[in-house]
Amino acid sequence: MDSIKKSFGARIKEMREKRGLNQEQLAELLNMESRHLSRIETGKSFTTLENIEKIAEIFKVDISFLFSFSHKKDKNELIKEIDFFLQNATQKQVELAYKILFDIFN
């Protein structure tokens, strides 16, 4: 359970920062103390289903997205998944993936 709390908290922090919100601003939107939000983001505490629904609404995501942590896999796991996708991709998909990666790394 601790790893889920930590991953959930990290997801909330990631989304909050991506939106340019500080803890006080998000805590205000959630009608909670920023200290409690800090404990959620660090995985020391969890929150209610009501707050989870509010968070999903604020960030305009499905609740399941808040619990999707696959983007936090280690480098080797991600490379294996990318390789799997590419091996099963069409020619056009591989070309598009190449263009995207080329733009990222150049």
Backbone as XML, in Angstrom:
<?xml version="1.0"?>
<chain id="A" units="angstrom">
  <residue number="1" name="MET">
    <atom name="N" x="0.826" y="-1.205" z="0.000"/>
    <atom name="CA" x="0.000" y="0.000" z="0.000"/>
    <atom name="C" x="0.863" y="1.259" z="0.000"/>
  </residue>
  <residue number="2" name="ASP">
    <atom name="N" x="2.004" y="1.208" z="0.682"/>
    <atom name="CA" x="2.861" y="2.391" z="0.723"/>
    <atom name="C" x="3.338" y="2.802" z="-0.660"/>
  </residue>
  <residue number="3" name="SER">
    <atom name="N" x="3.669" y="1.819" z="-1.510"/>
    <atom name="CA" x="4.151" y="2.182" z="-2.846"/>
    <atom name="C" x="3.034" y="2.812" z="-3.674"/>
  </residue>
  <residue number="4" name="ILE">
    <atom name="N" x="1.792" y="2.367" z="-3.469"/>
    <atom name="CA" x="0.666" y="2.978" z="-4.178"/>
    <atom name="C" x="0.469" y="4.407" z="-3.696"/>
  </residue>
  <residue number="5" name="LYS">
    <atom name="N" x="0.549" y="4.613" z="-2.386"/>
    <atom name="CA" x="0.400" y="5.972" z="-1.851"/>
    <atom name="C" x="1.494" y="6.887" z="-2.388"/>
  </residue>
  <residue number="6" name="LYS">
    <atom name="N" x="2.717" y="6.386" z="-2.438"/>
    <atom name="CA" x="3.828" y="7.200" z="-2.948"/>
    <atom name="C" x="3.660" y="7.485" z="-4.442"/>
  </residue>
  <residue number="7" name="SER">
    <atom name="N" x="3.279" y="6.470" z="-5.208"/>
    <atom name="CA" x="3.094" y="6.660" z="-6.649"/>
    <atom name="C" x="1.924" y="7.602" z="-6.932"/>
  </residue>
  <residue number="8" name="PHE">
    <atom name="N" x="0.840" y="7.448" z="-6.184"/>
    <atom name="CA" x="-0.317" y="8.333" z="-6.333"/>
    <atom name="C" x="0.087" y="9.773" z="-6.004"/>
  </residue>
  <residue number="9" name="GLY">
    <atom name="N" x="0.788" y="9.947" z="-4.904"/>
    <atom name="CA" x="1.237" y="11.282" z="-4.510"/>
    <atom name="C" x="2.153" y="11.911" z="-5.544"/>
  </residue>
  <residue number="10" name="ALA">
    <atom name="N" x="3.061" y="11.100" z="-6.088"/>
    <atom name="CA" x="3.969" y="11.604" z="-7.112"/>
    <atom name="C" x="3.198" y="12.007" z="-8.362"/>
  </residue>
  <residue number="11" name="ARG">
    <atom name="N" x="2.162" y="11.256" z="-8.700"/>
    <atom name="CA" x="1.322" y="11.572" z="-9.866"/>
    <atom name="C" x="0.625" y="12.916" z="-9.653"/>
  </residue>
  <residue number="12" name="ILE">
    <atom name="N" x="0.075" y="13.135" z="-8.450"/>
    <atom name="CA" x="-0.609" y="14.397" z="-8.149"/>
    <atom name="C" x="0.377" y="15.560" z="-8.250"/>
  </residue>
  <residue number="13" name="LYS">
    <atom name="N" x="1.549" y="15.386" z="-7.663"/>
    <atom name="CA" x="2.567" y="16.445" z="-7.719"/>
    <atom name="C" x="2.964" y="16.740" z="-9.164"/>
  </residue>
  <residue number="14" name="GLU">
    <atom name="N" x="3.182" y="15.689" z="-9.940"/>
    <atom name="CA" x="3.550" y="15.840" z="-11.353"/>
    <atom name="C" x="2.486" y="16.632" z="-12.114"/>
  </residue>
  <residue number="15" name="MET">
    <atom name="N" x="1.226" y="16.285" z="-11.897"/>
    <atom name="CA" x="0.139" y="16.972" z="-12.592"/>
    <atom name="C" x="-0.008" y="18.412" z="-12.109"/>
  </residue>
  <residue number="16" name="ARG">
    <atom name="N" x="0.157" y="18.614" z="-10.804"/>
    <atom name="CA" x="0.058" y="19.963" z="-10.245"/>
    <atom name="C" x="1.130" y="20.859" z="-10.842"/>
  </residue>
  <residue number="17" name="GLU">
    <atom name="N" x="2.363" y="20.372" z="-10.881"/>
    <atom name="CA" x="3.465" y="21.172" z="-11.414"/>
    <atom name="C" x="3.295" y="21.425" z="-12.910"/>
  </residue>
  <residue number="18" name="LYS">
    <atom name="N" x="2.798" y="20.431" z="-13.624"/>
    <atom name="CA" x="2.571" y="20.585" z="-15.061"/>
    <atom name="C" x="1.557" y="21.693" z="-15.333"/>
  </residue>
  <residue number="19" name="ARG">
    <atom name="N" x="0.598" y="21.856" z="-14.449"/>
    <atom name="CA" x="-0.414" y="22.908" z="-14.573"/>
    <atom name="C" x="0.046" y="24.250" z="-14.021"/>
  </residue>
  <residue number="20" name="GLY">
    <atom name="N" x="1.239" y="24.267" z="-13.422"/>
    <atom name="CA" x="1.761" y="25.518" z="-12.883"/>
    <atom name="C" x="1.115" y="25.939" z="-11.576"/>
  </residue>
  <residue number="21" name="LEU">
    <atom name="N" x="0.591" y="24.974" z="-10.839"/>
    <atom name="CA" x="-0.022" y="25.264" z="-9.544"/>
    <atom name="C" x="0.959" y="24.964" z="-8.428"/>
  </residue>
  <residue number="22" name="ASN">
    <atom name="N" x="0.926" y="25.780" z="-7.369"/>
    <atom name="CA" x="1.691" y="25.411" z="-6.193"/>
    <atom name="C" x="0.772" y="24.637" z="-5.244"/>
  </residue>
  <residue number="23" name="GLN">
    <atom name="N" x="1.334" y="24.098" z="-4.172"/>
    <atom name="CA" x="0.532" y="23.281" z="-3.269"/>
    <atom name="C" x="-0.619" y="24.071" z="-2.652"/>
  </residue>
  <residue number="24" name="GLU">
    <atom name="N" x="-0.368" y="25.303" z="-2.320"/>
    <atom name="CA" x="-1.415" y="26.124" z="-1.699"/>
    <atom name="C" x="-2.603" y="26.304" z="-2.645"/>
  </residue>
  <residue number="25" name="GLN">
    <atom name="N" x="-2.325" y="26.541" z="-3.916"/>
    <atom name="CA" x="-3.395" y="26.737" z="-4.894"/>
    <atom name="C" x="-4.227" y="25.482" z="-5.078"/>
  </residue>
  <residue number="26" name="LEU">
    <atom name="N" x="-3.562" y="24.327" z="-5.222"/>
    <atom name="CA" x="-4.312" y="23.084" z="-5.387"/>
    <atom name="C" x="-5.065" y="22.738" z="-4.113"/>
  </residue>
  <residue number="27" name="ALA">
    <atom name="N" x="-4.436" y="22.936" z="-2.974"/>
    <atom name="CA" x="-5.095" y="22.657" z="-1.703"/>
    <atom name="C" x="-6.360" y="23.507" z="-1.554"/>
  </residue>
  <residue number="28" name="GLU">
    <atom name="N" x="-6.293" y="24.751" z="-1.979"/>
    <atom name="CA" x="-7.463" y="25.626" z="-1.910"/>
    <atom name="C" x="-8.585" y="25.098" z="-2.814"/>
  </residue>
  <residue number="29" name="LEU">
    <atom name="N" x="-8.233" y="24.662" z="-4.017"/>
    <atom name="CA" x="-9.240" y="24.105" z="-4.921"/>
    <atom name="C" x="-9.881" y="22.844" z="-4.338"/>
  </residue>
  <residue number="30" name="LEU">
    <atom name="N" x="-9.093" y="22.105" z="-3.547"/>
    <atom name="CA" x="-9.585" y="20.877" z="-2.936"/>
    <atom name="C" x="-10.214" y="21.112" z="-1.566"/>
  </residue>
  <residue number="31" name="ASN">
    <atom name="N" x="-10.145" y="22.356" z="-1.113"/>
    <atom name="CA" x="-10.675" y="22.710" z="0.206"/>
    <atom name="C" x="-10.003" y="21.888" z="1.310"/>
  </residue>
  <residue number="32" name="MET">
    <atom name="N" x="-8.665" y="21.844" z="1.246"/>
    <atom name="CA" x="-7.892" y="21.157" z="2.278"/>
    <atom name="C" x="-6.676" y="21.995" z="2.623"/>
  </residue>
  <residue number="33" name="GLU">
    <atom name="N" x="-6.051" y="21.690" z="3.724"/>
    <atom name="CA" x="-4.846" y="22.414" z="4.114"/>
    <atom name="C" x="-3.682" y="21.971" z="3.243"/>
  </residue>
  <residue number="34" name="SER">
    <atom name="N" x="-2.808" y="22.910" z="2.904"/>
    <atom name="CA" x="-1.666" y="22.585" z="2.051"/>
    <atom name="C" x="-0.754" y="21.568" z="2.724"/>
  </residue>
  <residue number="35" name="ARG">
    <atom name="N" x="-0.732" y="21.570" z="4.047"/>
    <atom name="CA" x="0.071" y="20.595" z="4.787"/>
    <atom name="C" x="-0.421" y="19.175" z="4.511"/>
  </residue>
  <residue number="36" name="HIS">
    <atom name="N" x="-1.744" y="19.008" z="4.435"/>
    <atom name="CA" x="-2.303" y="17.692" z="4.128"/>
    <atom name="C" x="-1.973" y="17.291" z="2.694"/>
  </residue>
  <residue number="37" name="LEU">
    <atom name="N" x="-2.062" y="18.235" z="1.760"/>
    <atom name="CA" x="-1.704" y="17.947" z="0.364"/>
    <atom name="C" x="-0.240" y="17.542" z="0.276"/>
  </residue>
  <residue number="38" name="SER">
    <atom name="N" x="0.616" y="18.198" z="1.021"/>
    <atom name="CA" x="2.033" y="17.853" z="1.042"/>
    <atom name="C" x="2.227" y="16.411" z="1.499"/>
  </residue>
  <residue number="39" name="ARG">
    <atom name="N" x="1.491" y="16.005" z="2.518"/>
    <atom name="CA" x="1.592" y="14.630" z="3.020"/>
    <atom name="C" x="1.075" y="13.627" z="1.979"/>
  </residue>
  <residue number="40" name="ILE">
    <atom name="N" x="0.066" y="14.007" z="1.219"/>
    <atom name="CA" x="-0.443" y="13.134" z="0.149"/>
    <atom name="C" x="0.619" y="13.000" z="-0.944"/>
  </residue>
  <residue number="41" name="GLU">
    <atom name="N" x="1.205" y="14.124" z="-1.351"/>
    <atom name="CA" x="2.187" y="14.109" z="-2.426"/>
    <atom name="C" x="3.444" y="13.325" z="-2.064"/>
  </residue>
  <residue number="42" name="THR">
    <atom name="N" x="3.781" y="13.261" z="-0.795"/>
    <atom name="CA" x="4.966" y="12.510" z="-0.379"/>
    <atom name="C" x="4.639" y="11.064" z="-0.026"/>
  </residue>
  <residue number="43" name="GLY">
    <atom name="N" x="3.364" y="10.695" z="-0.111"/>
    <atom name="CA" x="2.970" y="9.322" z="0.170"/>
    <atom name="C" x="2.839" y="9.006" z="1.642"/>
  </residue>
  <residue number="44" name="LYS">
    <atom name="N" x="2.862" y="10.016" z="2.491"/>
    <atom name="CA" x="2.735" y="9.804" z="3.938"/>
    <atom name="C" x="1.289" y="9.703" z="4.369"/>
  </residue>
  <residue number="45" name="SER">
    <atom name="N" x="0.401" y="10.148" z="3.496"/>
    <atom name="CA" x="-1.026" y="10.134" z="3.789"/>
    <atom name="C" x="-1.767" y="9.827" z="2.498"/>
  </residue>
  <residue number="46" name="PHE">
    <atom name="N" x="-3.040" y="9.508" z="2.635"/>
    <atom name="CA" x="-3.863" y="9.280" z="1.457"/>
    <atom name="C" x="-5.049" y="10.223" z="1.543"/>
  </residue>
  <residue number="47" name="THR">
    <atom name="N" x="-5.964" y="10.138" z="0.636"/>
    <atom name="CA" x="-7.096" y="11.052" z="0.635"/>
    <atom name="C" x="-8.388" y="10.280" z="0.437"/>
  </residue>
  <residue number="48" name="THR">
    <atom name="N" x="-9.468" y="10.996" z="0.465"/>
    <atom name="CA" x="-10.791" y="10.380" z="0.341"/>
    <atom name="C" x="-11.163" y="10.201" z="-1.122"/>
  </residue>
  <residue number="49" name="LEU">
    <atom name="N" x="-12.136" y="9.352" z="-1.352"/>
    <atom name="CA" x="-12.653" y="9.159" z="-2.714"/>
    <atom name="C" x="-13.218" y="10.475" z="-3.249"/>
  </residue>
  <residue number="50" name="GLU">
    <atom name="N" x="-13.836" y="11.241" z="-2.371"/>
    <atom name="CA" x="-14.377" y="12.545" z="-2.775"/>
    <atom name="C" x="-13.268" y="13.448" z="-3.311"/>
  </residue>
  <residue number="51" name="ASN">
    <atom name="N" x="-12.123" y="13.477" z="-2.631"/>
    <atom name="CA" x="-11.004" y="14.297" z="-3.094"/>
    <atom name="C" x="-10.386" y="13.743" z="-4.375"/>
  </residue>
  <residue number="52" name="ILE">
    <atom name="N" x="-10.358" y="12.427" z="-4.499"/>
    <atom name="CA" x="-9.844" y="11.829" z="-5.731"/>
    <atom name="C" x="-10.711" y="12.258" z="-6.906"/>
  </residue>
  <residue number="53" name="GLU">
    <atom name="N" x="-12.018" y="12.253" z="-6.707"/>
    <atom name="CA" x="-12.931" y="12.716" z="-7.760"/>
    <atom name="C" x="-12.694" y="14.184" z="-8.077"/>
  </residue>
  <residue number="54" name="LYS">
    <atom name="N" x="-12.476" y="15.017" z="-7.052"/>
    <atom name="CA" x="-12.207" y="16.441" z="-7.271"/>
    <atom name="C" x="-10.908" y="16.642" z="-8.043"/>
  </residue>
  <residue number="55" name="ILE">
    <atom name="N" x="-9.880" y="15.869" z="-7.676"/>
    <atom name="CA" x="-8.590" y="15.983" z="-8.352"/>
    <atom name="C" x="-8.742" y="15.649" z="-9.832"/>
  </residue>
  <residue number="56" name="ALA">
    <atom name="N" x="-9.447" y="14.561" z="-10.117"/>
    <atom name="CA" x="-9.678" y="14.170" z="-11.513"/>
    <atom name="C" x="-10.429" y="15.264" z="-12.257"/>
  </residue>
  <residue number="57" name="GLU">
    <atom name="N" x="-11.386" y="15.871" z="-11.596"/>
    <atom name="CA" x="-12.164" y="16.951" z="-12.209"/>
    <atom name="C" x="-11.291" y="18.178" z="-12.461"/>
  </residue>
  <residue number="58" name="ILE">
    <atom name="N" x="-10.474" y="18.540" z="-11.492"/>
    <atom name="CA" x="-9.601" y="19.712" z="-11.627"/>
    <atom name="C" x="-8.644" y="19.545" z="-12.798"/>
  </residue>
  <residue number="59" name="PHE">
    <atom name="N" x="-8.065" y="18.349" z="-12.919"/>
    <atom name="CA" x="-7.086" y="18.108" z="-13.975"/>
    <atom name="C" x="-7.718" y="17.568" z="-15.258"/>
  </residue>
  <residue number="60" name="LYS">
    <atom name="N" x="-9.051" y="17.419" z="-15.238"/>
    <atom name="CA" x="-9.798" y="16.955" z="-16.415"/>
    <atom name="C" x="-9.259" y="15.620" z="-16.943"/>
  </residue>
  <residue number="61" name="VAL">
    <atom name="N" x="-9.119" y="14.661" z="-16.016"/>
    <atom name="CA" x="-8.671" y="13.320" z="-16.366"/>
    <atom name="C" x="-9.620" y="12.303" z="-15.747"/>
  </residue>
  <residue number="62" name="ASP">
    <atom name="N" x="-9.575" y="11.103" z="-16.262"/>
    <atom name="CA" x="-10.331" y="10.008" z="-15.687"/>
    <atom name="C" x="-9.639" y="9.574" z="-14.394"/>
  </residue>
  <residue number="63" name="ILE">
    <atom name="N" x="-10.397" y="9.124" z="-13.424"/>
    <atom name="CA" x="-9.826" y="8.702" z="-12.151"/>
    <atom name="C" x="-8.748" y="7.643" z="-12.362"/>
  </residue>
  <residue number="64" name="SER">
    <atom name="N" x="-8.953" y="6.734" z="-13.290"/>
    <atom name="CA" x="-7.963" y="5.680" z="-13.525"/>
    <atom name="C" x="-6.600" y="6.255" z="-13.916"/>
  </residue>
  <residue number="65" name="PHE">
    <atom name="N" x="-6.594" y="7.420" z="-14.572"/>
    <atom name="CA" x="-5.338" y="8.058" z="-14.961"/>
    <atom name="C" x="-4.505" y="8.429" z="-13.738"/>
  </residue>
  <residue number="66" name="LEU">
    <atom name="N" x="-5.173" y="8.768" z="-12.634"/>
    <atom name="CA" x="-4.461" y="9.131" z="-11.410"/>
    <atom name="C" x="-3.695" y="7.949" z="-10.831"/>
  </residue>
  <residue number="67" name="PHE">
    <atom name="N" x="-4.112" y="6.747" z="-11.204"/>
    <atom name="CA" x="-3.479" y="5.537" z="-10.688"/>
    <atom name="C" x="-2.685" y="4.805" z="-11.765"/>
  </residue>
  <residue number="68" name="SER">
    <atom name="N" x="-2.391" y="5.472" z="-12.863"/>
    <atom name="CA" x="-1.601" y="4.902" z="-13.941"/>
    <atom name="C" x="-0.160" y="5.362" z="-13.770"/>
  </residue>
  <residue number="69" name="PHE">
    <atom name="N" x="0.707" y="4.421" z="-13.437"/>
    <atom name="CA" x="2.087" y="4.786" z="-13.122"/>
    <atom name="C" x="3.096" y="4.190" z="-14.096"/>
  </residue>
  <residue number="70" name="SER">
    <atom name="N" x="2.623" y="3.667" z="-15.226"/>
    <atom name="CA" x="3.531" y="2.974" z="-16.151"/>
    <atom name="C" x="4.622" y="3.883" z="-16.707"/>
  </residue>
  <residue number="71" name="HIS">
    <atom name="N" x="4.376" y="5.181" z="-16.774"/>
    <atom name="CA" x="5.385" y="6.103" z="-17.290"/>
    <atom name="C" x="6.562" y="6.252" z="-16.328"/>
  </residue>
  <residue number="72" name="LYS">
    <atom name="N" x="6.450" y="5.672" z="-15.137"/>
    <atom name="CA" x="7.517" y="5.764" z="-14.137"/>
    <atom name="C" x="8.357" y="4.494" z="-14.068"/>
  </residue>
  <residue number="73" name="LYS">
    <atom name="N" x="8.261" y="3.649" z="-15.088"/>
    <atom name="CA" x="9.066" y="2.432" z="-15.114"/>
    <atom name="C" x="10.537" y="2.799" z="-15.326"/>
  </residue>
  <residue number="74" name="ASP">
    <atom name="N" x="11.422" y="1.865" z="-14.962"/>
    <atom name="CA" x="12.837" y="2.166" z="-15.152"/>
    <atom name="C" x="13.204" y="2.095" z="-16.642"/>
  </residue>
  <residue number="75" name="LYS">
    <atom name="N" x="14.357" y="2.617" z="-16.944"/>
    <atom name="CA" x="14.797" y="2.784" z="-18.333"/>
    <atom name="C" x="14.740" y="1.474" z="-19.120"/>
  </residue>
  <residue number="76" name="ASN">
    <atom name="N" x="15.244" y="0.380" z="-18.549"/>
    <atom name="CA" x="15.280" y="-0.888" z="-19.281"/>
    <atom name="C" x="13.884" y="-1.414" z="-19.573"/>
  </residue>
  <residue number="77" name="GLU">
    <atom name="N" x="12.959" y="-1.264" z="-18.639"/>
    <atom name="CA" x="11.578" y="-1.688" z="-18.878"/>
    <atom name="C" x="10.949" y="-0.874" z="-20.005"/>
  </residue>
  <residue number="78" name="LEU">
    <atom name="N" x="11.186" y="0.424" z="-19.991"/>
    <atom name="CA" x="10.636" y="1.283" z="-21.031"/>
    <atom name="C" x="11.212" y="0.947" z="-22.401"/>
  </residue>
  <residue number="79" name="ILE">
    <atom name="N" x="12.509" y="0.676" z="-22.458"/>
    <atom name="CA" x="13.135" y="0.315" z="-23.735"/>
    <atom name="C" x="12.539" y="-0.985" z="-24.263"/>
  </residue>
  <residue number="80" name="LYS">
    <atom name="N" x="12.315" y="-1.955" z="-23.387"/>
    <atom name="CA" x="11.699" y="-3.219" z="-23.813"/>
    <atom name="C" x="10.298" y="-2.978" z="-24.382"/>
  </residue>
  <residue number="81" name="GLU">
    <atom name="N" x="9.522" y="-2.120" z="-23.719"/>
    <atom name="CA" x="8.177" y="-1.825" z="-24.212"/>
    <atom name="C" x="8.219" y="-1.100" z="-25.554"/>
  </residue>
  <residue number="82" name="ILE">
    <atom name="N" x="9.123" y="-0.145" z="-25.674"/>
    <atom name="CA" x="9.260" y="0.583" z="-26.942"/>
    <atom name="C" x="9.645" y="-0.390" z="-28.052"/>
  </residue>
  <residue number="83" name="ASP">
    <atom name="N" x="10.584" y="-1.286" z="-27.757"/>
    <atom name="CA" x="10.991" y="-2.280" z="-28.744"/>
    <atom name="C" x="9.806" y="-3.151" z="-29.153"/>
  </residue>
  <residue number="84" name="PHE">
    <atom name="N" x="9.000" y="-3.563" z="-28.190"/>
    <atom name="CA" x="7.823" y="-4.375" z="-28.487"/>
    <atom name="C" x="6.869" y="-3.615" z="-29.412"/>
  </residue>
  <residue number="85" name="PHE">
    <atom name="N" x="6.627" y="-2.346" z="-29.085"/>
    <atom name="CA" x="5.736" y="-1.538" z="-29.928"/>
    <atom name="C" x="6.276" y="-1.439" z="-31.346"/>
  </residue>
  <residue number="86" name="LEU">
    <atom name="N" x="7.566" y="-1.169" z="-31.468"/>
    <atom name="CA" x="8.159" y="-0.997" z="-32.787"/>
    <atom name="C" x="8.158" y="-2.297" z="-33.586"/>
  </residue>
  <residue number="87" name="GLN">
    <atom name="N" x="8.404" y="-3.414" z="-32.927"/>
    <atom name="CA" x="8.405" y="-4.708" z="-33.620"/>
    <atom name="C" x="7.031" y="-5.038" z="-34.183"/>
  </residue>
  <residue number="88" name="ASN">
    <atom name="N" x="5.985" y="-4.532" z="-33.537"/>
    <atom name="CA" x="4.617" y="-4.829" z="-33.959"/>
    <atom name="C" x="3.962" y="-3.687" z="-34.734"/>
  </residue>
  <residue number="89" name="ALA">
    <atom name="N" x="4.741" y="-2.672" z="-35.034"/>
    <atom name="CA" x="4.207" y="-1.492" z="-35.716"/>
    <atom name="C" x="4.230" y="-1.663" z="-37.233"/>
  </residue>
  <residue number="90" name="THR">
    <atom name="N" x="3.423" y="-0.850" z="-37.880"/>
    <atom name="CA" x="3.443" y="-0.802" z="-39.342"/>
    <atom name="C" x="4.640" y="0.038" z="-39.793"/>
  </residue>
  <residue number="91" name="GLN">
    <atom name="N" x="4.930" y="-0.003" z="-41.068"/>
    <atom name="CA" x="6.014" y="0.809" z="-41.623"/>
    <atom name="C" x="5.785" y="2.294" z="-41.312"/>
  </residue>
  <residue number="92" name="LYS">
    <atom name="N" x="4.564" y="2.755" z="-41.522"/>
    <atom name="CA" x="4.245" y="4.173" z="-41.275"/>
    <atom name="C" x="4.445" y="4.537" z="-39.806"/>
  </residue>
  <residue number="93" name="GLN">
    <atom name="N" x="4.035" y="3.653" z="-38.895"/>
    <atom name="CA" x="4.200" y="3.925" z="-37.468"/>
    <atom name="C" x="5.678" y="3.998" z="-37.083"/>
  </residue>
  <residue number="94" name="VAL">
    <atom name="N" x="6.492" y="3.113" z="-37.655"/>
    <atom name="CA" x="7.933" y="3.136" z="-37.370"/>
    <atom name="C" x="8.544" y="4.435" z="-37.896"/>
  </residue>
  <residue number="95" name="GLU">
    <atom name="N" x="8.139" y="4.842" z="-39.093"/>
    <atom name="CA" x="8.654" y="6.089" z="-39.660"/>
    <atom name="C" x="8.273" y="7.289" z="-38.790"/>
  </residue>
  <residue number="96" name="LEU">
    <atom name="N" x="7.032" y="7.298" z="-38.312"/>
    <atom name="CA" x="6.598" y="8.393" z="-37.439"/>
    <atom name="C" x="7.374" y="8.384" z="-36.128"/>
  </residue>
  <residue number="97" name="ALA">
    <atom name="N" x="7.562" y="7.205" z="-35.545"/>
    <atom name="CA" x="8.327" y="7.090" z="-34.305"/>
    <atom name="C" x="9.755" y="7.590" z="-34.519"/>
  </residue>
  <residue number="98" name="TYR">
    <atom name="N" x="10.322" y="7.229" z="-35.647"/>
    <atom name="CA" x="11.676" y="7.688" z="-35.968"/>
    <atom name="C" x="11.738" y="9.215" z="-36.041"/>
  </residue>
  <residue number="99" name="LYS">
    <atom name="N" x="10.780" y="9.811" z="-36.747"/>
    <atom name="CA" x="10.759" y="11.273" z="-36.876"/>
    <atom name="C" x="10.646" y="11.940" z="-35.507"/>
  </residue>
  <residue number="100" name="ILE">
    <atom name="N" x="9.790" y="11.398" z="-34.651"/>
    <atom name="CA" x="9.610" y="11.972" z="-33.315"/>
    <atom name="C" x="10.901" y="11.859" z="-32.512"/>
  </residue>
  <residue number="101" name="LEU">
    <atom name="N" x="11.499" y="10.674" z="-32.512"/>
    <atom name="CA" x="12.754" y="10.481" z="-31.770"/>
    <atom name="C" x="13.867" y="11.337" z="-32.347"/>
  </residue>
  <residue number="102" name="PHE">
    <atom name="N" x="13.925" y="11.448" z="-33.663"/>
    <atom name="CA" x="14.947" y="12.277" z="-34.295"/>
    <atom name="C" x="14.809" y="13.731" z="-33.818"/>
  </residue>
  <residue number="103" name="ASP">
    <atom name="N" x="13.564" y="14.224" z="-33.783"/>
    <atom name="CA" x="13.337" y="15.606" z="-33.331"/>
    <atom name="C" x="13.700" y="15.796" z="-31.862"/>
  </residue>
  <residue number="104" name="ILE">
    <atom name="N" x="13.446" y="14.793" z="-31.056"/>
    <atom name="CA" x="13.750" y="14.893" z="-29.628"/>
    <atom name="C" x="15.258" y="14.943" z="-29.373"/>
  </residue>
  <residue number="105" name="PHE">
    <atom name="N" x="15.997" y="14.109" z="-30.090"/>
    <atom name="CA" x="17.426" y="13.955" z="-29.809"/>
    <atom name="C" x="18.329" y="14.822" z="-30.672"/>
  </residue>
  <residue number="106" name="ASN">
    <atom name="N" x="17.774" y="15.584" z="-31.582"/>
    <atom name="CA" x="18.606" y="16.463" z="-32.414"/>
    <atom name="C" x="18.223" y="17.898" z="-32.263"/>
  </residue>
</chain>
